[in-house]
Amino acid sequence: MADYCLECGGELKYDPALKQYTCTSCGMTFSGQDLLNEKYKLSEQRDTVDEERRKRQKEYLTWWLSKK
């Protein structure tokens, strides 16, 4: 589970009475599901960025080899 706040980046503490995570900096609360959803979104974004980088590298390599 994420150990940082999605809003401010502060430390999260789990409150078993509320069954939620609370940020020690800004006071925002998150359910476990909220944190899982955000983690999933971030991993999808990271995959998209990696795919773009590979595509640009491949295009550059093709261009470079065509000039030789």
CHARMM-style PDB file with segment names, atoms N, HN, CA, C and O in Angstrom:
ATOM      1  N   MET     1       0.855  -1.177   0.000  1.00  0.00      PROA
ATOM      2  CA  MET     1       0.000   0.000   0.000  1.00  0.00      PROA
ATOM      3  C   MET     1       0.901   1.240   0.000  1.00  0.00      PROA
ATOM      4  O   MET     1       2.009   1.222   0.537  1.00  0.00      PROA
ATOM      5  N   ALA     2       0.415   2.280  -0.595  1.00  0.00      PROA
ATOM      6  HN  ALA     2      -0.485   2.295  -1.031  1.00  0.00      PROA
ATOM      7  CA  ALA     2       1.179   3.527  -0.642  1.00  0.00      PROA
ATOM      8  C   ALA     2       1.367   4.057   0.775  1.00  0.00      PROA
ATOM      9  O   ALA     2       0.461   3.959   1.602  1.00  0.00      PROA
ATOM     10  N   ASP     3       2.528   4.610   1.053  1.00  0.00      PROA
ATOM     11  HN  ASP     3       3.264   4.688   0.381  1.00  0.00      PROA
ATOM     12  CA  ASP     3       2.789   5.149   2.378  1.00  0.00      PROA
ATOM     13  C   ASP     3       2.949   6.656   2.333  1.00  0.00      PROA
ATOM     14  O   ASP     3       3.550   7.252   3.227  1.00  0.00      PROA
ATOM     15  N   TYR     4       2.400   7.281   1.271  1.00  0.00      PROA
ATOM     16  HN  TYR     4       1.912   6.797   0.545  1.00  0.00      PROA
ATOM     17  CA  TYR     4       2.450   8.729   1.153  1.00  0.00      PROA
ATOM     18  C   TYR     4       1.101   9.255   0.674  1.00  0.00      PROA
ATOM     19  O   TYR     4       0.346   8.550   0.005  1.00  0.00      PROA
ATOM     20  N   CYS     5       0.818  10.481   1.022  1.00  0.00      PROA
ATOM     21  HN  CYS     5       1.431  11.054   1.566  1.00  0.00      PROA
ATOM     22  CA  CYS     5      -0.451  11.122   0.683  1.00  0.00      PROA
ATOM     23  C   CYS     5      -0.522  11.412  -0.808  1.00  0.00      PROA
ATOM     24  O   CYS     5       0.460  11.848  -1.408  1.00  0.00      PROA
ATOM     25  N   LEU     6      -1.671  11.174  -1.400  1.00  0.00      PROA
ATOM     26  HN  LEU     6      -2.470  10.820  -0.913  1.00  0.00      PROA
ATOM     27  CA  LEU     6      -1.866  11.437  -2.822  1.00  0.00      PROA
ATOM     28  C   LEU     6      -1.982  12.932  -3.108  1.00  0.00      PROA
ATOM     29  O   LEU     6      -1.790  13.355  -4.248  1.00  0.00      PROA
ATOM     30  N   GLU     7      -2.293  13.733  -2.095  1.00  0.00      PROA
ATOM     31  HN  GLU     7      -2.449  13.389  -1.170  1.00  0.00      PROA
ATOM     32  CA  GLU     7      -2.461  15.172  -2.272  1.00  0.00      PROA
ATOM     33  C   GLU     7      -1.178  15.949  -2.012  1.00  0.00      PROA
ATOM     34  O   GLU     7      -0.776  16.778  -2.828  1.00  0.00      PROA
ATOM     35  N   CYS     8      -0.532  15.685  -0.876  1.00  0.00      PROA
ATOM     36  HN  CYS     8      -0.859  15.011  -0.213  1.00  0.00      PROA
ATOM     37  CA  CYS     8       0.623  16.507  -0.499  1.00  0.00      PROA
ATOM     38  C   CYS     8       1.926  15.719  -0.398  1.00  0.00      PROA
ATOM     39  O   CYS     8       2.994  16.319  -0.282  1.00  0.00      PROA
ATOM     40  N   GLY     9       1.861  14.392  -0.438  1.00  0.00      PROA
ATOM     41  HN  GLY     9       0.993  13.904  -0.532  1.00  0.00      PROA
ATOM     42  CA  GLY     9       3.068  13.582  -0.331  1.00  0.00      PROA
ATOM     43  C   GLY     9       3.489  13.293   1.096  1.00  0.00      PROA
ATOM     44  O   GLY     9       4.554  12.721   1.328  1.00  0.00      PROA
ATOM     45  N   GLY    10       2.649  13.689   2.066  1.00  0.00      PROA
ATOM     46  HN  GLY    10       1.784  14.153   1.877  1.00  0.00      PROA
ATOM     47  CA  GLY    10       2.958  13.440   3.481  1.00  0.00      PROA
ATOM     48  C   GLY    10       2.801  11.979   3.859  1.00  0.00      PROA
ATOM     49  O   GLY    10       2.318  11.167   3.069  1.00  0.00      PROA
ATOM     50  N   GLU    11       3.208  11.660   5.056  1.00  0.00      PROA
ATOM     51  HN  GLU    11       3.600  12.319   5.698  1.00  0.00      PROA
ATOM     52  CA  GLU    11       3.148  10.289   5.564  1.00  0.00      PROA
ATOM     53  C   GLU    11       1.706   9.912   5.913  1.00  0.00      PROA
ATOM     54  O   GLU    11       0.957  10.722   6.459  1.00  0.00      PROA
ATOM     55  N   LEU    12       1.327   8.671   5.589  1.00  0.00      PROA
ATOM     56  HN  LEU    12       1.934   8.012   5.145  1.00  0.00      PROA
ATOM     57  CA  LEU    12      -0.002   8.169   5.918  1.00  0.00      PROA
ATOM     58  C   LEU    12       0.068   7.248   7.124  1.00  0.00      PROA
ATOM     59  O   LEU    12       0.983   6.434   7.250  1.00  0.00      PROA
ATOM     60  N   LYS    13      -0.898   7.386   7.996  1.00  0.00      PROA
ATOM     61  HN  LYS    13      -1.641   8.047   7.894  1.00  0.00      PROA
ATOM     62  CA  LYS    13      -1.051   6.500   9.153  1.00  0.00      PROA
ATOM     63  C   LYS    13      -2.407   5.809   9.035  1.00  0.00      PROA
ATOM     64  O   LYS    13      -3.404   6.439   8.682  1.00  0.00      PROA
ATOM     65  N   TYR    14      -2.438   4.510   9.333  1.00  0.00      PROA
ATOM     66  HN  TYR    14      -1.628   3.998   9.620  1.00  0.00      PROA
ATOM     67  CA  TYR    14      -3.689   3.755   9.258  1.00  0.00      PROA
ATOM     68  C   TYR    14      -4.440   3.884  10.574  1.00  0.00      PROA
ATOM     69  O   TYR    14      -3.865   3.704  11.648  1.00  0.00      PROA
ATOM     70  N   ASP    15      -5.729   4.198  10.485  1.00  0.00      PROA
ATOM     71  HN  ASP    15      -6.196   4.344   9.612  1.00  0.00      PROA
ATOM     72  CA  ASP    15      -6.606   4.290  11.652  1.00  0.00      PROA
ATOM     73  C   ASP    15      -7.548   3.092  11.613  1.00  0.00      PROA
ATOM     74  O   ASP    15      -8.481   3.074  10.810  1.00  0.00      PROA
ATOM     75  N   PRO    16      -7.320   2.072  12.478  1.00  0.00      PROA
ATOM     76  CA  PRO    16      -8.155   0.872  12.435  1.00  0.00      PROA
ATOM     77  C   PRO    16      -9.610   1.140  12.813  1.00  0.00      PROA
ATOM     78  O   PRO    16     -10.494   0.411  12.364  1.00  0.00      PROA
ATOM     79  N   ALA    17      -9.884   2.150  13.612  1.00  0.00      PROA
ATOM     80  HN  ALA    17      -9.165   2.743  13.976  1.00  0.00      PROA
ATOM     81  CA  ALA    17     -11.259   2.465  13.993  1.00  0.00      PROA
ATOM     82  C   ALA    17     -12.052   2.960  12.777  1.00  0.00      PROA
ATOM     83  O   ALA    17     -13.208   2.583  12.587  1.00  0.00      PROA
ATOM     84  N   LEU    18     -11.425   3.803  11.961  1.00  0.00      PROA
ATOM     85  HN  LEU    18     -10.486   4.109  12.115  1.00  0.00      PROA
ATOM     86  CA  LEU    18     -12.079   4.332  10.755  1.00  0.00      PROA
ATOM     87  C   LEU    18     -11.861   3.435   9.537  1.00  0.00      PROA
ATOM     88  O   LEU    18     -12.567   3.547   8.534  1.00  0.00      PROA
ATOM     89  N   LYS    19     -10.880   2.551   9.640  1.00  0.00      PROA
ATOM     90  HN  LYS    19     -10.307   2.460  10.454  1.00  0.00      PROA
ATOM     91  CA  LYS    19     -10.462   1.697   8.525  1.00  0.00      PROA
ATOM     92  C   LYS    19     -10.065   2.553   7.325  1.00  0.00      PROA
ATOM     93  O   LYS    19     -10.418   2.261   6.183  1.00  0.00      PROA
ATOM     94  N   GLN    20      -9.323   3.616   7.620  1.00  0.00      PROA
ATOM     95  HN  GLN    20      -9.037   3.853   8.548  1.00  0.00      PROA
ATOM     96  CA  GLN    20      -8.850   4.523   6.591  1.00  0.00      PROA
ATOM     97  C   GLN    20      -7.435   4.973   6.918  1.00  0.00      PROA
ATOM     98  O   GLN    20      -6.956   4.859   8.047  1.00  0.00      PROA
ATOM     99  N   TYR    21      -6.790   5.488   5.884  1.00  0.00      PROA
ATOM    100  HN  TYR    21      -7.179   5.581   4.967  1.00  0.00      PROA
ATOM    101  CA  TYR    21      -5.463   6.067   6.039  1.00  0.00      PROA
ATOM    102  C   TYR    21      -5.624   7.571   6.140  1.00  0.00      PROA
ATOM    103  O   TYR    21      -6.393   8.172   5.389  1.00  0.00      PROA
ATOM    104  N   THR    22      -4.897   8.182   7.071  1.00  0.00      PROA
ATOM    105  HN  THR    22      -4.272   7.694   7.681  1.00  0.00      PROA
ATOM    106  CA  THR    22      -4.965   9.618   7.284  1.00  0.00      PROA
ATOM    107  C   THR    22      -3.574  10.215   7.109  1.00  0.00      PROA
ATOM    108  O   THR    22      -2.587   9.690   7.625  1.00  0.00      PROA
ATOM    109  N   CYS    23      -3.515  11.322   6.371  1.00  0.00      PROA
ATOM    110  HN  CYS    23      -4.317  11.748   5.952  1.00  0.00      PROA
ATOM    111  CA  CYS    23      -2.243  12.011   6.155  1.00  0.00      PROA
ATOM    112  C   CYS    23      -1.889  12.792   7.415  1.00  0.00      PROA
ATOM    113  O   CYS    23      -2.733  13.490   7.976  1.00  0.00      PROA
ATOM    114  N   THR    24      -0.652  12.673   7.854  1.00  0.00      PROA
ATOM    115  HN  THR    24       0.033  12.106   7.398  1.00  0.00      PROA
ATOM    116  CA  THR    24      -0.204  13.395   9.041  1.00  0.00      PROA
ATOM    117  C   THR    24       0.077  14.864   8.744  1.00  0.00      PROA
ATOM    118  O   THR    24       0.175  15.673   9.667  1.00  0.00      PROA
ATOM    119  N   SER    25       0.209  15.220   7.459  1.00  0.00      PROA
ATOM    120  HN  SER    25       0.129  14.563   6.710  1.00  0.00      PROA
ATOM    121  CA  SER    25       0.497  16.608   7.092  1.00  0.00      PROA
ATOM    122  C   SER    25      -0.765  17.422   6.822  1.00  0.00      PROA
ATOM    123  O   SER    25      -0.972  18.477   7.422  1.00  0.00      PROA
ATOM    124  N   CYS    26      -1.614  16.921   5.907  1.00  0.00      PROA
ATOM    125  HN  CYS    26      -1.446  16.064   5.419  1.00  0.00      PROA
ATOM    126  CA  CYS    26      -2.762  17.729   5.489  1.00  0.00      PROA
ATOM    127  C   CYS    26      -4.100  17.233   6.050  1.00  0.00      PROA
ATOM    128  O   CYS    26      -5.105  17.938   5.953  1.00  0.00      PROA
ATOM    129  N   GLY    27      -4.126  16.030   6.634  1.00  0.00      PROA
ATOM    130  HN  GLY    27      -3.310  15.458   6.713  1.00  0.00      PROA
ATOM    131  CA  GLY    27      -5.350  15.519   7.240  1.00  0.00      PROA
ATOM    132  C   GLY    27      -6.299  14.801   6.296  1.00  0.00      PROA
ATOM    133  O   GLY    27      -7.359  14.348   6.728  1.00  0.00      PROA
ATOM    134  N   MET    28      -5.949  14.683   5.012  1.00  0.00      PROA
ATOM    135  HN  MET    28      -5.088  15.051   4.661  1.00  0.00      PROA
ATOM    136  CA  MET    28      -6.799  13.969   4.056  1.00  0.00      PROA
ATOM    137  C   MET    28      -6.908  12.506   4.468  1.00  0.00      PROA
ATOM    138  O   MET    28      -5.963  11.927   5.003  1.00  0.00      PROA
ATOM    139  N   THR    29      -8.071  11.916   4.212  1.00  0.00      PROA
ATOM    140  HN  THR    29      -8.840  12.386   3.777  1.00  0.00      PROA
ATOM    141  CA  THR    29      -8.257  10.492   4.506  1.00  0.00      PROA
ATOM    142  C   THR    29      -8.510   9.739   3.210  1.00  0.00      PROA
ATOM    143  O   THR    29      -9.134  10.254   2.283  1.00  0.00      PROA
ATOM    144  N   PHE    30      -8.014   8.520   3.166  1.00  0.00      PROA
ATOM    145  HN  PHE    30      -7.507   8.101   3.919  1.00  0.00      PROA
ATOM    146  CA  PHE    30      -8.137   7.664   1.994  1.00  0.00      PROA
ATOM    147  C   PHE    30      -8.509   6.260   2.447  1.00  0.00      PROA
ATOM    148  O   PHE    30      -8.021   5.768   3.464  1.00  0.00      PROA
ATOM    149  N   SER    31      -9.382   5.628   1.673  1.00  0.00      PROA
ATOM    150  HN  SER    31      -9.778   6.028   0.846  1.00  0.00      PROA
ATOM    151  CA  SER    31      -9.670   4.226   1.934  1.00  0.00      PROA
ATOM    152  C   SER    31      -8.590   3.396   1.260  1.00  0.00      PROA
ATOM    153  O   SER    31      -7.834   3.900   0.430  1.00  0.00      PROA
ATOM    154  N   GLY    32      -8.523   2.147   1.617  1.00  0.00      PROA
ATOM    155  HN  GLY    32      -9.137   1.737   2.292  1.00  0.00      PROA
ATOM    156  CA  GLY    32      -7.563   1.256   0.972  1.00  0.00      PROA
ATOM    157  C   GLY    32      -7.826   1.158  -0.520  1.00  0.00      PROA
ATOM    158  O   GLY    32      -6.888   1.073  -1.313  1.00  0.00      PROA
ATOM    159  N   GLN    33      -9.102   1.169  -0.910  1.00  0.00      PROA
ATOM    160  HN  GLN    33      -9.863   1.238  -0.265  1.00  0.00      PROA
ATOM    161  CA  GLN    33      -9.466   1.093  -2.323  1.00  0.00      PROA
ATOM    162  C   GLN    33      -9.002   2.336  -3.085  1.00  0.00      PROA
ATOM    163  O   GLN    33      -8.543   2.231  -4.222  1.00  0.00      PROA
ATOM    164  N   ASP    34      -9.119   3.502  -2.465  1.00  0.00      PROA
ATOM    165  HN  ASP    34      -9.491   3.587  -1.541  1.00  0.00      PROA
ATOM    166  CA  ASP    34      -8.640   4.739  -3.094  1.00  0.00      PROA
ATOM    167  C   ASP    34      -7.150   4.626  -3.419  1.00  0.00      PROA
ATOM    168  O   ASP    34      -6.712   4.987  -4.511  1.00  0.00      PROA
ATOM    169  N   LEU    35      -6.395   4.129  -2.475  1.00  0.00      PROA
ATOM    170  HN  LEU    35      -6.750   3.835  -1.588  1.00  0.00      PROA
ATOM    171  CA  LEU    35      -4.950   4.011  -2.668  1.00  0.00      PROA
ATOM    172  C   LEU    35      -4.610   2.987  -3.752  1.00  0.00      PROA
ATOM    173  O   LEU    35      -3.695   3.203  -4.547  1.00  0.00      PROA
ATOM    174  N   LEU    36      -5.342   1.875  -3.784  1.00  0.00      PROA
ATOM    175  HN  LEU    36      -6.085   1.699  -3.138  1.00  0.00      PROA
ATOM    176  CA  LEU    36      -5.111   0.869  -4.816  1.00  0.00      PROA
ATOM    177  C   LEU    36      -5.435   1.418  -6.203  1.00  0.00      PROA
ATOM    178  O   LEU    36      -4.694   1.185  -7.158  1.00  0.00      PROA
ATOM    179  N   ASN    37      -6.552   2.151  -6.308  1.00  0.00      PROA
ATOM    180  HN  ASN    37      -7.154   2.340  -5.532  1.00  0.00      PROA
ATOM    181  CA  ASN    37      -6.928   2.731  -7.602  1.00  0.00      PROA
ATOM    182  C   ASN    37      -5.872   3.708  -8.098  1.00  0.00      PROA
ATOM    183  O   ASN    37      -5.518   3.696  -9.277  1.00  0.00      PROA
ATOM    184  N   GLU    38      -5.371   4.544  -7.213  1.00  0.00      PROA
ATOM    185  HN  GLU    38      -5.658   4.553  -6.255  1.00  0.00      PROA
ATOM    186  CA  GLU    38      -4.357   5.527  -7.603  1.00  0.00      PROA
ATOM    187  C   GLU    38      -3.052   4.844  -7.991  1.00  0.00      PROA
ATOM    188  O   GLU    38      -2.389   5.260  -8.941  1.00  0.00      PROA
ATOM    189  N   LYS    39      -2.685   3.804  -7.262  1.00  0.00      PROA
ATOM    190  HN  LYS    39      -3.223   3.466  -6.490  1.00  0.00      PROA
ATOM    191  CA  LYS    39      -1.472   3.057  -7.588  1.00  0.00      PROA
ATOM    192  C   LYS    39      -1.600   2.435  -8.978  1.00  0.00      PROA
ATOM    193  O   LYS    39      -0.635   2.419  -9.742  1.00  0.00      PROA
ATOM    194  N   TYR    40      -2.788   1.923  -9.307  1.00  0.00      PROA
ATOM    195  HN  TYR    40      -3.571   1.935  -8.686  1.00  0.00      PROA
ATOM    196  CA  TYR    40      -3.037   1.331 -10.618  1.00  0.00      PROA
ATOM    197  C   TYR    40      -2.922   2.393 -11.714  1.00  0.00      PROA
ATOM    198  O   TYR    40      -2.317   2.141 -12.756  1.00  0.00      PROA
ATOM    199  N   LYS    41      -3.500   3.580 -11.487  1.00  0.00      PROA
ATOM    200  HN  LYS    41      -3.992   3.784 -10.640  1.00  0.00      PROA
ATOM    201  CA  LYS    41      -3.437   4.664 -12.467  1.00  0.00      PROA
ATOM    202  C   LYS    41      -1.994   5.088 -12.715  1.00  0.00      PROA
ATOM    203  O   LYS    41      -1.595   5.321 -13.856  1.00  0.00      PROA
ATOM    204  N   LEU    42      -1.216   5.187 -11.642  1.00  0.00      PROA
ATOM    205  HN  LEU    42      -1.540   4.998 -10.715  1.00  0.00      PROA
ATOM    206  CA  LEU    42       0.180   5.588 -11.777  1.00  0.00      PROA
ATOM    207  C   LEU    42       0.984   4.564 -12.564  1.00  0.00      PROA
ATOM    208  O   LEU    42       1.844   4.929 -13.366  1.00  0.00      PROA
ATOM    209  N   SER    43       0.706   3.271 -12.335  1.00  0.00      PROA
ATOM    210  HN  SER    43       0.007   2.974 -11.683  1.00  0.00      PROA
ATOM    211  CA  SER    43       1.434   2.239 -13.065  1.00  0.00      PROA
ATOM    212  C   SER    43       1.076   2.274 -14.543  1.00  0.00      PROA
ATOM    213  O   SER    43       1.937   2.029 -15.388  1.00  0.00      PROA
ATOM    214  N   GLU    44      -0.190   2.577 -14.877  1.00  0.00      PROA
ATOM    215  HN  GLU    44      -0.889   2.776 -14.191  1.00  0.00      PROA
ATOM    216  CA  GLU    44      -0.595   2.696 -16.286  1.00  0.00      PROA
ATOM    217  C   GLU    44       0.109   3.876 -16.945  1.00  0.00      PROA
ATOM    218  O   GLU    44       0.558   3.773 -18.086  1.00  0.00      PROA
ATOM    219  N   GLN    45       0.206   4.993 -16.234  1.00  0.00      PROA
ATOM    220  HN  GLN    45      -0.159   5.077 -15.306  1.00  0.00      PROA
ATOM    221  CA  GLN    45       0.886   6.174 -16.777  1.00  0.00      PROA
ATOM    222  C   GLN    45       2.360   5.879 -17.016  1.00  0.00      PROA
ATOM    223  O   GLN    45       2.928   6.286 -18.029  1.00  0.00      PROA
ATOM    224  N   ARG    46       2.966   5.177 -16.089  1.00  0.00      PROA
ATOM    225  HN  ARG    46       2.504   4.846 -15.266  1.00  0.00      PROA
ATOM    226  CA  ARG    46       4.382   4.833 -16.212  1.00  0.00      PROA
ATOM    227  C   ARG    46       4.596   3.941 -17.423  1.00  0.00      PROA
ATOM    228  O   ARG    46       5.568   4.115 -18.158  1.00  0.00      PROA
ATOM    229  N   ASP    47       3.682   2.971 -17.643  1.00  0.00      PROA
ATOM    230  HN  ASP    47       2.892   2.830 -17.046  1.00  0.00      PROA
ATOM    231  CA  ASP    47       3.789   2.092 -18.797  1.00  0.00      PROA
ATOM    232  C   ASP    47       3.677   2.877 -20.095  1.00  0.00      PROA
ATOM    233  O   ASP    47       4.405   2.605 -21.050  1.00  0.00      PROA
ATOM    234  N   THR    48       2.771   3.847 -20.137  1.00  0.00      PROA
ATOM    235  HN  THR    48       2.180   4.067 -19.361  1.00  0.00      PROA
ATOM    236  CA  THR    48       2.591   4.667 -21.326  1.00  0.00      PROA
ATOM    237  C   THR    48       3.847   5.473 -21.618  1.00  0.00      PROA
ATOM    238  O   THR    48       4.259   5.579 -22.774  1.00  0.00      PROA
ATOM    239  N   VAL    49       4.453   6.034 -20.599  1.00  0.00      PROA
ATOM    240  HN  VAL    49       4.118   5.948 -19.660  1.00  0.00      PROA
ATOM    241  CA  VAL    49       5.686   6.813 -20.772  1.00  0.00      PROA
ATOM    242  C   VAL    49       6.809   5.915 -21.278  1.00  0.00      PROA
ATOM    243  O   VAL    49       7.565   6.308 -22.166  1.00  0.00      PROA
ATOM    244  N   ASP    50       6.923   4.710 -20.719  1.00  0.00      PROA
ATOM    245  HN  ASP    50       6.309   4.391 -19.997  1.00  0.00      PROA
ATOM    246  CA  ASP    50       7.959   3.772 -21.169  1.00  0.00      PROA
ATOM    247  C   ASP    50       7.753   3.375 -22.628  1.00  0.00      PROA
ATOM    248  O   ASP    50       8.720   3.261 -23.381  1.00  0.00      PROA
ATOM    249  N   GLU    51       6.500   3.162 -23.031  1.00  0.00      PROA
ATOM    250  HN  GLU    51       5.714   3.254 -22.419  1.00  0.00      PROA
ATOM    251  CA  GLU    51       6.214   2.806 -24.419  1.00  0.00      PROA
ATOM    252  C   GLU    51       6.598   3.944 -25.363  1.00  0.00      PROA
ATOM    253  O   GLU    51       7.175   3.699 -26.423  1.00  0.00      PROA
ATOM    254  N   GLU    52       6.286   5.180 -24.992  1.00  0.00      PROA
ATOM    255  HN  GLU    52       5.817   5.379 -24.131  1.00  0.00      PROA
ATOM    256  CA  GLU    52       6.664   6.339 -25.804  1.00  0.00      PROA
ATOM    257  C   GLU    52       8.172   6.439 -25.943  1.00  0.00      PROA
ATOM    258  O   GLU    52       8.682   6.712 -27.029  1.00  0.00      PROA
ATOM    259  N   ARG    53       8.881   6.220 -24.855  1.00  0.00      PROA
ATOM    260  HN  ARG    53       8.467   5.999 -23.972  1.00  0.00      PROA
ATOM    261  CA  ARG    53      10.346   6.293 -24.879  1.00  0.00      PROA
ATOM    262  C   ARG    53      10.909   5.233 -25.822  1.00  0.00      PROA
ATOM    263  O   ARG    53      11.800   5.527 -26.619  1.00  0.00      PROA
ATOM    264  N   ARG    54      10.398   4.004 -25.741  1.00  0.00      PROA
ATOM    265  HN  ARG    54       9.673   3.766 -25.094  1.00  0.00      PROA
ATOM    266  CA  ARG    54      10.866   2.937 -26.631  1.00  0.00      PROA
ATOM    267  C   ARG    54      10.561   3.273 -28.094  1.00  0.00      PROA
ATOM    268  O   ARG    54      11.379   3.015 -28.977  1.00  0.00      PROA
ATOM    269  N   LYS    55       9.388   3.844 -28.344  1.00  0.00      PROA
ATOM    270  HN  LYS    55       8.723   4.053 -27.626  1.00  0.00      PROA
ATOM    271  CA  LYS    55       9.003   4.209 -29.707  1.00  0.00      PROA
ATOM    272  C   LYS    55       9.956   5.262 -30.267  1.00  0.00      PROA
ATOM    273  O   LYS    55      10.407   5.148 -31.406  1.00  0.00      PROA
ATOM    274  N   ARG    56      10.265   6.294 -29.466  1.00  0.00      PROA
ATOM    275  HN  ARG    56       9.898   6.387 -28.540  1.00  0.00      PROA
ATOM    276  CA  ARG    56      11.195   7.330 -29.912  1.00  0.00      PROA
ATOM    277  C   ARG    56      12.588   6.769 -30.160  1.00  0.00      PROA
ATOM    278  O   ARG    56      13.252   7.157 -31.122  1.00  0.00      PROA
ATOM    279  N   GLN    57      13.036   5.855 -29.298  1.00  0.00      PROA
ATOM    280  HN  GLN    57      12.496   5.540 -28.517  1.00  0.00      PROA
ATOM    281  CA  GLN    57      14.356   5.249 -29.476  1.00  0.00      PROA
ATOM    282  C   GLN    57      14.402   4.445 -30.771  1.00  0.00      PROA
ATOM    283  O   GLN    57      15.384   4.490 -31.512  1.00  0.00      PROA
ATOM    284  N   LYS    58      13.329   3.714 -31.028  1.00  0.00      PROA
ATOM    285  HN  LYS    58      12.532   3.677 -30.426  1.00  0.00      PROA
ATOM    286  CA  LYS    58      13.275   2.908 -32.241  1.00  0.00      PROA
ATOM    287  C   LYS    58      13.262   3.804 -33.478  1.00  0.00      PROA
ATOM    288  O   LYS    58      13.957   3.517 -34.453  1.00  0.00      PROA
ATOM    289  N   GLU    59      12.478   4.888 -33.449  1.00  0.00      PROA
ATOM    290  HN  GLU    59      11.914   5.121 -32.657  1.00  0.00      PROA
ATOM    291  CA  GLU    59      12.439   5.820 -34.570  1.00  0.00      PROA
ATOM    292  C   GLU    59      13.805   6.459 -34.797  1.00  0.00      PROA
ATOM    293  O   GLU    59      14.243   6.607 -35.938  1.00  0.00      PROA
ATOM    294  N   TYR    60      14.471   6.833 -33.720  1.00  0.00      PROA
ATOM    295  HN  TYR    60      14.116   6.712 -32.793  1.00  0.00      PROA
ATOM    296  CA  TYR    60      15.793   7.445 -33.837  1.00  0.00      PROA
ATOM    297  C   TYR    60      16.795   6.454 -34.419  1.00  0.00      PROA
ATOM    298  O   TYR    60      17.593   6.808 -35.286  1.00  0.00      PROA
ATOM    299  N   LEU    61      16.751   5.230 -33.948  1.00  0.00      PROA
ATOM    300  HN  LEU    61      16.102   4.942 -33.243  1.00  0.00      PROA
ATOM    301  CA  LEU    61      17.663   4.210 -34.448  1.00  0.00      PROA
ATOM    302  C   LEU    61      17.430   3.975 -35.929  1.00  0.00      PROA
ATOM    303  O   LEU    61      18.387   3.858 -36.694  1.00  0.00      PROA
ATOM    304  N   THR    62      16.173   3.904 -36.345  1.00  0.00      PROA
ATOM    305  HN  THR    62      15.395   3.999 -35.724  1.00  0.00      PROA
ATOM    306  CA  THR    62      15.849   3.725 -37.759  1.00  0.00      PROA
ATOM    307  C   THR    62      16.389   4.891 -38.577  1.00  0.00      PROA
ATOM    308  O   THR    62      16.982   4.692 -39.637  1.00  0.00      PROA
ATOM    309  N   TRP    63      16.181   6.109 -38.079  1.00  0.00      PROA
ATOM    310  HN  TRP    63      15.699   6.271 -37.218  1.00  0.00      PROA
ATOM    311  CA  TRP    63      16.700   7.287 -38.771  1.00  0.00      PROA
ATOM    312  C   TRP    63      18.223   7.248 -38.852  1.00  0.00      PROA
ATOM    313  O   TRP    63      18.806   7.510 -39.904  1.00  0.00      PROA
ATOM    314  N   TRP    64      18.857   6.919 -37.733  1.00  0.00      PROA
ATOM    315  HN  TRP    64      18.383   6.706 -36.878  1.00  0.00      PROA
ATOM    316  CA  TRP    64      20.317   6.900 -37.679  1.00  0.00      PROA
ATOM    317  C   TRP    64      20.899   5.871 -38.658  1.00  0.00      PROA
ATOM    318  O   TRP    64      21.866   6.150 -39.368  1.00  0.00      PROA
ATOM    319  N   LEU    65      20.306   4.705 -38.681  1.00  0.00      PROA
ATOM    320  HN  LEU    65      19.521   4.479 -38.105  1.00  0.00      PROA
ATOM    321  CA  LEU    65      20.810   3.660 -39.562  1.00  0.00      PROA
ATOM    322  C   LEU    65      20.530   3.974 -41.025  1.00  0.00      PROA
ATOM    323  O   LEU    65      21.286   3.540 -41.894  1.00  0.00      PROA
ATOM    324  N   SER    66      19.483   4.704 -41.319  1.00  0.00      PROA
ATOM    325  HN  SER    66      18.868   5.057 -40.613  1.00  0.00      PROA
ATOM    326  CA  SER    66      19.166   5.029 -42.709  1.00  0.00      PROA
ATOM    327  C   SER    66      20.140   6.062 -43.267  1.00  0.00      PROA
ATOM    328  O   SER    66      20.293   6.157 -44.485  1.00  0.00      PROA
ATOM    329  N   LYS    67      20.793   6.828 -42.421  1.00  0.00      PROA
ATOM    330  HN  LYS    67      20.669   6.751 -41.432  1.00  0.00      PROA
ATOM    331  CA  LYS    67      21.751   7.845 -42.865  1.00  0.00      PROA
ATOM    332  C   LYS    67      23.121   7.275 -43.145  1.00  0.00      PROA
ATOM    333  O   LYS    67      23.940   7.943 -43.776  1.00  0.00      PROA
ATOM    334  N   LYS    68      23.396   6.080 -42.703  1.00  0.00      PROA
ATOM    335  HN  LYS    68      22.730   5.538 -42.190  1.00  0.00      PROA
ATOM    336  CA  LYS    68      24.728   5.475 -42.853  1.00  0.00      PROA
ATOM    337  C   LYS    68      24.895   4.805 -44.189  1.00  0.00      PROA
ATOM    338  OT1 LYS    68      25.956   4.250 -44.473  1.00  0.00      PROA
TER     339      LYS     68
END
